[in-house]
Amino acid sequence: MKIEVHSLLCNEAPLIPYFMRHYGQFADVYFYESNSHDGSRKIAQRLGAHIIDFPTGNEIDENMFCEMKNNCWKGSKADWVVVGDCDEFIYHPQLVKGLQHTKYTIFHPKEWRMYSDSFPTTNGQIYEEVNMGVLGDKNMNKMNLFRPNEIKEMNYTAGCHGASPEGNVLLCPDTSIVTLHMHHLGLKYRIEKNKQLAERLSDVNKRNGWGYHVQMKEREVQKKWDQQVTKLVRVL
């Protein structure tokens, strides 16, 4: 069985080894690389990823991102594709086995927002160290795992939280496959990452309020962080 992962990539050098360690076990990884200046491209190539240039003018433009995610997988000969971002890890202890035997053509994994006190240092899988999280709002879940030969269009909307798939759409009701959103890997990391992202927000994103959270002031990020960590549960 062949699985492909298609992901955006811009300045994710610390996360790439974990991403590749997870998905590289069972999938071919394709990164759509946009203006990285932290060595992301070289790290990804060294770890076996395929690099596709994706010029964005160094901007975060959800219209552009949606167009990419709605089309990058078309023509794939893989049995399954994952479409997402570098901090999203689709997880199930028997993921490949389950995909081999399912009759369904698309999954809508629930999202766990994972938290840790600091950026992980493990040489193993990231979720061996980062295993506490908060269940995300169901409206934030993404249809990010599907059969490209059965699905004709995904019709993702901004952030890919919305989708209207077309084709042989057999949506799996199973919720045991999850997306581990490795977004909060230490408060310091989160604040610095927000600053980097805020600098790249396009005018179209600002007008539509897309990515508003990265523009939060440090004290707001701290307050939100303190609220969320009181709700943490063991995910894995």
C-alpha positions in Angstrom: 0.0 0.0 0.0 1.3 3.5 -0.9 0.7 6.5 1.2 1.7 10.1 0.4 1.9 13.1 2.7 1.6 16.6 1.2 2.5 19.5 3.5 3.4 23.1 3.5 6.8 24.0 4.7 8.3 27.3 5.8 10.9 27.7 8.6 10.0 24.5 10.5 13.6 23.2 11.0 13.0 22.0 14.6 9.9 20.1 13.7 11.0 18.4 10.4 13.0 15.6 12.0 9.9 14.6 14.1 7.6 14.9 11.1 9.8 12.7 9.0 10.4 10.2 11.8 6.6 9.8 12.1 5.5 9.8 8.5 8.6 8.4 7.0 7.8 5.1 8.6 5.0 4.5 6.2 4.7 7.3 3.6 6.4 9.4 1.0 6.6 13.0 2.1 6.2 16.0 -0.3 7.0 19.4 1.1 5.8 22.5 -0.7 8.6 24.8 0.4 8.1 28.5 0.7 11.0 30.9 1.4 12.5 29.1 4.3 15.7 30.7 5.7 16.4 28.4 8.7 17.7 25.4 6.8 14.4 23.6 6.5 14.9 22.6 2.8 18.3 21.0 3.4 17.1 19.2 6.5 14.0 17.8 4.7 16.0 16.7 1.7 18.6 15.0 3.9 15.8 13.1 5.7 14.3 11.9 2.4 11.5 14.3 1.7 10.6 15.5 -1.8 10.8 19.2 -2.2 8.5 21.2 -4.4 9.0 25.0 -4.7 6.0 26.9 -3.7 6.7 30.6 -4.0 4.4 32.8 -2.0 6.2 36.1 -1.8 7.0 35.1 1.8 3.4 35.7 2.7 0.7 33.6 4.5 -2.2 33.8 2.1 -4.9 31.3 2.8 -6.4 31.6 -0.6 -3.1 30.5 -2.1 -2.7 27.7 0.5 -6.2 26.4 -0.1 -5.6 26.3 -3.9 -2.4 24.3 -3.2 -4.1 21.8 -0.8 -7.1 21.4 -3.1 -4.9 20.4 -6.0 -1.5 19.1 -4.9 -2.7 15.5 -4.5 -4.6 15.3 -7.8 -3.1 12.7 -10.1 -1.5 10.8 -7.2 -1.2 7.0 -7.7 -1.1 6.5 -3.9 -3.8 4.5 -2.1 -4.1 7.3 0.5 -2.9 10.8 0.9 -2.5 13.1 3.9 -2.9 16.8 3.2 -1.8 19.2 6.0 0.8 21.3 7.8 4.1 20.5 9.4 2.8 20.5 12.9 0.0 18.0 12.2 0.6 14.4 13.0 -2.1 11.9 12.1 -1.9 9.1 14.6 -3.3 5.7 15.3 -1.3 2.8 16.8 -2.4 0.6 13.8 -2.9 3.3 11.2 -1.5 1.4 8.2 -3.3 -1.8 9.0 -6.5 0.0 9.5 -6.3 1.8 6.1 -5.5 -1.5 4.4 -8.8 -3.0 5.4 -11.3 -0.1 5.6 -14.1 0.3 3.1 -14.2 4.1 3.7 -12.6 6.7 1.4 -12.2 9.7 3.7 -11.4 10.3 7.4 -12.2 13.3 9.6 -9.9 12.9 12.6 -10.6 14.8 15.7 -7.8 17.3 16.7 -5.9 17.2 19.9 -4.0 20.4 20.7 -0.8 19.0 22.3 1.1 20.9 25.0 4.5 20.6 26.6 6.5 22.7 29.0 9.4 23.0 26.5 10.3 22.0 23.0 10.9 18.2 22.9 14.4 16.7 22.9 13.6 13.0 22.5 15.3 11.0 19.8 12.1 8.9 19.4 8.7 10.0 18.3 7.6 13.4 19.3 4.4 12.1 20.9 6.4 9.8 23.2 7.4 13.0 25.0 4.5 15.4 24.1 1.6 13.3 25.2 -0.7 15.7 27.0 -3.4 17.8 25.2 -6.7 19.5 25.0 -9.4 18.3 22.7 -10.0 20.9 20.0 -13.3 22.3 18.9 -14.9 19.9 16.5 -15.3 22.7 13.9 -11.5 22.8 13.7 -11.2 19.2 12.7 -9.9 18.6 9.2 -10.7 16.0 6.5 -7.0 15.4 5.9 -6.8 11.7 5.1 -8.5 10.3 2.0 -8.2 8.1 -1.1 -7.1 10.3 -4.1 -8.5 7.8 -6.6 -12.0 8.0 -5.1 -12.2 11.7 -4.2 -12.4 14.2 -7.1 -12.5 17.5 -5.2 -11.9 18.4 -1.6 -13.1 22.1 -1.8 -11.2 23.1 1.3 -12.0 26.5 2.8 -9.6 28.8 4.7 -7.4 26.9 7.1 -8.8 23.6 5.6 -11.2 23.3 8.6 -14.1 23.3 6.1 -14.4 21.0 3.1 -17.0 19.7 0.7 -15.6 16.6 -0.8 -16.9 15.3 -4.1 -16.6 11.8 -5.6 -17.1 8.5 -3.9 -17.4 10.0 -0.5 -17.6 7.4 2.2 -16.9 9.2 5.5 -15.6 7.0 8.2 -17.5 7.4 11.6 -14.5 6.0 13.5 -12.9 8.6 15.8 -9.9 6.6 16.9 -7.7 8.1 14.3 -6.6 11.5 15.6 -4.6 14.6 14.5 -2.0 15.5 17.1 -1.5 19.2 16.6 2.0 20.0 17.8 1.4 23.7 18.1 2.2 24.5 21.7 5.7 23.1 22.3 6.6 25.4 25.2 5.4 28.9 25.8 8.6 30.5 24.6 8.4 28.5 21.3 4.8 29.5 20.8 5.4 33.2 21.4 8.4 33.3 19.0 6.5 31.3 16.4 3.6 33.7 16.6 5.9 36.6 16.0 7.4 35.0 12.9 4.0 34.1 11.5 2.5 37.6 12.2 5.2 39.2 10.1 4.2 37.1 7.1 0.4 37.6 7.3 -0.9 38.8 4.0 -3.4 41.6 3.6 -6.1 39.1 2.5 -5.6 37.1 5.8 -5.8 40.3 7.8 -9.0 41.5 6.1 -10.7 38.1 6.7 -9.3 37.6 10.2 -7.5 34.4 9.2 -4.7 33.7 11.5 -5.7 36.3 14.0 -4.3 34.3 16.9 -0.7 34.8 15.8 -1.2 38.6 16.3 -2.1 38.1 20.0 0.1 40.1 22.4 2.4 38.1 24.7 0.3 38.6 27.8 -2.7 37.3 25.9 -0.8 34.2 24.8 0.3 33.7 28.4 -3.3 34.0 29.7 -4.6 31.6 27.1 -1.8 29.1 27.8 -2.5 29.2 31.6 -6.1 28.5 30.9 -5.5 25.6 28.6 -2.9 23.8 30.7 -5.4 23.4 33.5 -7.5 21.2 31.1 -4.8 18.9 29.9 -5.4 15.2 29.7 -3.2 12.3 28.8 -3.8 11.6 25.1 -1.4 8.8 24.5 
